[in-house]
Amino acid sequence: MPAAAGVYGWYFEKAPYPELAAGRLLYVGIAPRHMANRISTQNLRKRVRYHYRGNAAGSTLRLTLGCLLGIELRRVGSGKRMTFGKAGEAVLSEWMAENARVCWIEHAEPWTVEAELISQLDLPLNLDQNRRNPFYSPLKELRSQARQRARESAVSA
């Protein structure tokens, strides 16, 4: 994986949810992100590595996958961040190591193609810019319910 700018896509050998097909592109992301007044310091290698090894607070893909797999979301630290806790994140990392496959293409300004990819492809795990997807509402609700349950529970160590 290059330490370069580009677009990455995620496939899964085993679908993370019964309504989703295995072995097909389910999510795309970009690195770096273009924000109002700056460009993030991310690159493909850093971003994909974080999706594989990070936590749900820093990866919308991890948050989505964990929720789809039924892993309990928890408030951690000061109580403002939400992750799957140490054990849950480990379970998710293991599931991803067994099932997730990523591809990429280098692109100097990936933010210029992200919206087009999301609008032209069926990407059920992308929420941003993807309201037209039939899986958008069920996924948004599933994530919302997981967050609500976490807010109603005690903060984990």
Short mmCIF file of the C-alpha atoms (twelve columns), coordinates in Angstrom:
data_MODEL
# 
_entry.id   MODEL 
# 
loop_
_atom_site.group_PDB 
_atom_site.id 
_atom_site.type_symbol 
_atom_site.label_atom_id 
_atom_site.label_alt_id 
_atom_site.label_comp_id 
_atom_site.label_asym_id 
_atom_site.label_seq_id 
_atom_site.Cartn_x 
_atom_site.Cartn_y 
_atom_site.Cartn_z 
_atom_site.pdbx_PDB_model_num 
ATOM 1   C CA . MET A 1   0.000   0.000   0.000  1 
ATOM 2   C CA . PRO A 2   1.602   3.274   -1.048 1 
ATOM 3   C CA . ALA A 3   2.005   6.314   1.188  1 
ATOM 4   C CA . ALA A 4   0.240   8.353   -1.485 1 
ATOM 5   C CA . ALA A 5   -3.062  10.101  -2.090 1 
ATOM 6   C CA . GLY A 6   -5.881  8.070   -3.584 1 
ATOM 7   C CA . VAL A 7   -9.159  6.215   -3.391 1 
ATOM 8   C CA . TYR A 8   -9.602  2.875   -1.641 1 
ATOM 9   C CA . GLY A 9   -12.407 0.314   -1.840 1 
ATOM 10  C CA . TRP A 10  -13.478 -2.457  0.535  1 
ATOM 11  C CA . TYR A 11  -14.753 -5.913  -0.359 1 
ATOM 12  C CA . PHE A 12  -15.657 -8.634  2.132  1 
ATOM 13  C CA . GLU A 13  -15.277 -12.401 1.707  1 
ATOM 14  C CA . LYS A 14  -18.133 -12.871 4.181  1 
ATOM 15  C CA . ALA A 15  -20.840 -10.203 4.239  1 
ATOM 16  C CA . PRO A 16  -21.027 -8.266  7.520  1 
ATOM 17  C CA . TYR A 17  -24.844 -8.355  7.400  1 
ATOM 18  C CA . PRO A 18  -27.372 -10.789 5.865  1 
ATOM 19  C CA . GLU A 19  -28.851 -8.201  3.454  1 
ATOM 20  C CA . LEU A 20  -25.445 -7.488  1.907  1 
ATOM 21  C CA . ALA A 21  -23.747 -9.608  -0.724 1 
ATOM 22  C CA . ALA A 22  -20.288 -11.016 -0.079 1 
ATOM 23  C CA . GLY A 23  -17.433 -10.551 -2.523 1 
ATOM 24  C CA . ARG A 24  -18.514 -7.175  -3.887 1 
ATOM 25  C CA . LEU A 25  -17.471 -3.583  -3.355 1 
ATOM 26  C CA . LEU A 26  -19.372 -2.206  -0.335 1 
ATOM 27  C CA . TYR A 27  -17.467 0.943   0.676  1 
ATOM 28  C CA . VAL A 28  -15.084 3.528   -0.744 1 
ATOM 29  C CA . GLY A 29  -12.986 6.133   1.007  1 
ATOM 30  C CA . ILE A 30  -10.338 8.684   0.168  1 
ATOM 31  C CA . ALA A 31  -7.055  9.869   1.604  1 
ATOM 32  C CA . PRO A 32  -6.334  12.634  2.188  1 
ATOM 33  C CA . ARG A 33  -9.564  14.517  2.863  1 
ATOM 34  C CA . HIS A 34  -10.016 18.042  1.583  1 
ATOM 35  C CA . MET A 35  -11.464 20.307  4.243  1 
ATOM 36  C CA . ALA A 36  -12.562 23.942  4.054  1 
ATOM 37  C CA . ASN A 37  -9.154  25.423  4.805  1 
ATOM 38  C CA . ARG A 38  -6.685  22.548  4.621  1 
ATOM 39  C CA . ILE A 39  -5.941  19.038  3.402  1 
ATOM 40  C CA . SER A 40  -5.545  16.254  5.976  1 
ATOM 41  C CA . THR A 41  -2.176  14.576  6.494  1 
ATOM 42  C CA . GLN A 42  -3.565  11.109  5.736  1 
ATOM 43  C CA . ASN A 43  -2.430  8.930   2.857  1 
ATOM 44  C CA . LEU A 44  -3.658  5.560   1.609  1 
ATOM 45  C CA . ARG A 45  -1.312  3.544   3.819  1 
ATOM 46  C CA . LYS A 46  -2.159  5.447   7.019  1 
ATOM 47  C CA . ARG A 47  -5.905  5.465   6.399  1 
ATOM 48  C CA . VAL A 48  -6.283  1.815   5.450  1 
ATOM 49  C CA . ARG A 49  -4.036  0.783   8.346  1 
ATOM 50  C CA . TYR A 50  -6.260  2.759   10.736 1 
ATOM 51  C CA . HIS A 51  -9.377  1.065   9.359  1 
ATOM 52  C CA . TYR A 52  -7.732  -2.303  10.036 1 
ATOM 53  C CA . ARG A 53  -6.147  -1.532  13.421 1 
ATOM 54  C CA . GLY A 54  -7.799  1.604   14.825 1 
ATOM 55  C CA . ASN A 55  -11.112 2.001   16.598 1 
ATOM 56  C CA . ALA A 56  -14.692 2.992   15.838 1 
ATOM 57  C CA . ALA A 57  -14.163 6.551   17.088 1 
ATOM 58  C CA . GLY A 58  -11.722 7.244   14.247 1 
ATOM 59  C CA . SER A 59  -13.110 5.034   11.497 1 
ATOM 60  C CA . THR A 60  -16.650 5.240   10.212 1 
ATOM 61  C CA . LEU A 61  -16.016 1.940   8.415  1 
ATOM 62  C CA . ARG A 62  -15.132 0.226   11.710 1 
ATOM 63  C CA . LEU A 63  -18.162 1.801   13.390 1 
ATOM 64  C CA . THR A 64  -20.428 0.538   10.621 1 
ATOM 65  C CA . LEU A 65  -18.950 -2.962  10.511 1 
ATOM 66  C CA . GLY A 66  -19.039 -3.392  14.292 1 
ATOM 67  C CA . CYS A 67  -22.678 -2.285  14.434 1 
ATOM 68  C CA . LEU A 68  -23.607 -4.639  11.578 1 
ATOM 69  C CA . LEU A 69  -21.822 -7.512  13.316 1 
ATOM 70  C CA . GLY A 70  -23.646 -6.793  16.597 1 
ATOM 71  C CA . ILE A 71  -20.604 -5.727  18.623 1 
ATOM 72  C CA . GLU A 72  -21.596 -3.518  21.557 1 
ATOM 73  C CA . LEU A 73  -20.627 0.124   21.186 1 
ATOM 74  C CA . ARG A 74  -19.376 1.702   24.435 1 
ATOM 75  C CA . ARG A 75  -18.485 5.110   25.778 1 
ATOM 76  C CA . VAL A 76  -14.816 5.144   26.722 1 
ATOM 77  C CA . GLY A 77  -12.323 7.486   28.374 1 
ATOM 78  C CA . SER A 78  -14.065 10.703  29.373 1 
ATOM 79  C CA . GLY A 79  -17.322 9.276   28.010 1 
ATOM 80  C CA . LYS A 80  -17.415 11.390  24.860 1 
ATOM 81  C CA . ARG A 81  -15.692 8.885   22.556 1 
ATOM 82  C CA . MET A 82  -17.439 5.705   21.456 1 
ATOM 83  C CA . THR A 83  -15.618 2.537   20.491 1 
ATOM 84  C CA . PHE A 84  -16.269 -1.175  20.826 1 
ATOM 85  C CA . GLY A 85  -13.938 -1.345  23.818 1 
ATOM 86  C CA . LYS A 86  -10.666 -3.237  23.785 1 
ATOM 87  C CA . ALA A 87  -12.287 -6.675  23.453 1 
ATOM 88  C CA . GLY A 88  -14.841 -5.621  20.847 1 
ATOM 89  C CA . GLU A 89  -12.258 -3.808  18.728 1 
ATOM 90  C CA . ALA A 90  -10.092 -6.951  18.849 1 
ATOM 91  C CA . VAL A 91  -13.029 -9.084  17.646 1 
ATOM 92  C CA . LEU A 92  -13.664 -6.620  14.827 1 
ATOM 93  C CA . SER A 93  -9.983  -6.530  13.843 1 
ATOM 94  C CA . GLU A 94  -9.921  -10.317 13.696 1 
ATOM 95  C CA . TRP A 95  -13.114 -10.418 11.585 1 
ATOM 96  C CA . MET A 96  -11.611 -7.841  9.220  1 
ATOM 97  C CA . ALA A 97  -8.317  -9.748  8.949  1 
ATOM 98  C CA . GLU A 98  -10.273 -12.831 7.880  1 
ATOM 99  C CA . ASN A 99  -12.862 -11.177 5.644  1 
ATOM 100 C CA . ALA A 100 -11.881 -7.688  4.487  1 
ATOM 101 C CA . ARG A 101 -10.085 -7.047  1.226  1 
ATOM 102 C CA . VAL A 102 -9.012  -3.606  0.072  1 
ATOM 103 C CA . CYS A 103 -8.028  -2.248  -3.309 1 
ATOM 104 C CA . TRP A 104 -6.839  1.230   -4.197 1 
ATOM 105 C CA . ILE A 105 -5.856  3.582   -6.939 1 
ATOM 106 C CA . GLU A 106 -3.544  6.521   -6.540 1 
ATOM 107 C CA . HIS A 107 -5.084  9.892   -7.352 1 
ATOM 108 C CA . ALA A 108 -3.485  13.256  -6.600 1 
ATOM 109 C CA . GLU A 109 -6.827  14.871  -5.614 1 
ATOM 110 C CA . PRO A 110 -9.146  12.048  -4.555 1 
ATOM 111 C CA . TRP A 111 -11.770 14.443  -3.164 1 
ATOM 112 C CA . THR A 112 -12.519 15.420  -6.771 1 
ATOM 113 C CA . VAL A 113 -13.844 11.922  -7.598 1 
ATOM 114 C CA . GLU A 114 -15.395 10.765  -4.308 1 
ATOM 115 C CA . ALA A 115 -18.909 12.151  -4.880 1 
ATOM 116 C CA . GLU A 116 -18.996 10.770  -8.415 1 
ATOM 117 C CA . LEU A 117 -18.000 7.283   -7.269 1 
ATOM 118 C CA . ILE A 118 -20.606 7.281   -4.506 1 
ATOM 119 C CA . SER A 119 -23.340 8.511   -6.861 1 
ATOM 120 C CA . GLN A 120 -22.543 6.015   -9.630 1 
ATOM 121 C CA . LEU A 121 -21.800 2.873   -7.617 1 
ATOM 122 C CA . ASP A 122 -23.976 0.830   -5.254 1 
ATOM 123 C CA . LEU A 123 -22.037 1.352   -2.002 1 
ATOM 124 C CA . PRO A 124 -24.331 0.377   0.873  1 
ATOM 125 C CA . LEU A 125 -21.784 1.049   3.643  1 
ATOM 126 C CA . ASN A 126 -21.113 4.654   2.583  1 
ATOM 127 C CA . LEU A 127 -23.476 7.046   4.368  1 
ATOM 128 C CA . ASP A 128 -22.043 10.443  3.423  1 
ATOM 129 C CA . GLN A 129 -23.468 11.644  0.076  1 
ATOM 130 C CA . ASN A 130 -25.395 8.383   -0.312 1 
ATOM 131 C CA . ARG A 131 -29.003 8.927   0.826  1 
ATOM 132 C CA . ARG A 132 -30.318 7.338   -2.379 1 
ATOM 133 C CA . ASN A 133 -28.925 3.930   -1.448 1 
ATOM 134 C CA . PRO A 134 -31.651 1.535   -0.187 1 
ATOM 135 C CA . PHE A 135 -29.412 0.489   2.740  1 
ATOM 136 C CA . TYR A 136 -28.870 4.107   3.872  1 
ATOM 137 C CA . SER A 137 -31.860 4.346   6.253  1 
ATOM 138 C CA . PRO A 138 -31.505 0.904   7.865  1 
ATOM 139 C CA . LEU A 139 -27.765 1.450   8.413  1 
ATOM 140 C CA . LYS A 140 -28.251 4.969   9.773  1 
ATOM 141 C CA . GLU A 141 -30.892 3.645   12.216 1 
ATOM 142 C CA . LEU A 142 -28.720 0.704   13.315 1 
ATOM 143 C CA . ARG A 143 -25.814 3.042   14.078 1 
ATOM 144 C CA . SER A 144 -28.128 5.490   15.859 1 
ATOM 145 C CA . GLN A 145 -29.520 2.730   18.078 1 
ATOM 146 C CA . ALA A 146 -25.997 1.539   18.933 1 
ATOM 147 C CA . ARG A 147 -25.007 5.074   19.946 1 
ATOM 148 C CA . GLN A 148 -28.155 5.484   22.042 1 
ATOM 149 C CA . ARG A 149 -27.501 2.221   23.902 1 
ATOM 150 C CA . ALA A 150 -23.905 3.348   24.526 1 
ATOM 151 C CA . ARG A 151 -25.085 6.718   25.895 1 
ATOM 152 C CA . GLU A 152 -27.436 4.898   28.286 1 
ATOM 153 C CA . SER A 153 -24.646 2.638   29.601 1 
ATOM 154 C CA . ALA A 154 -21.817 3.330   32.007 1 
ATOM 155 C CA . VAL A 155 -18.480 4.544   30.675 1 
ATOM 156 C CA . SER A 156 -16.015 1.693   30.121 1 
ATOM 157 C CA . ALA A 157 -12.450 1.856   31.360 1 
# 
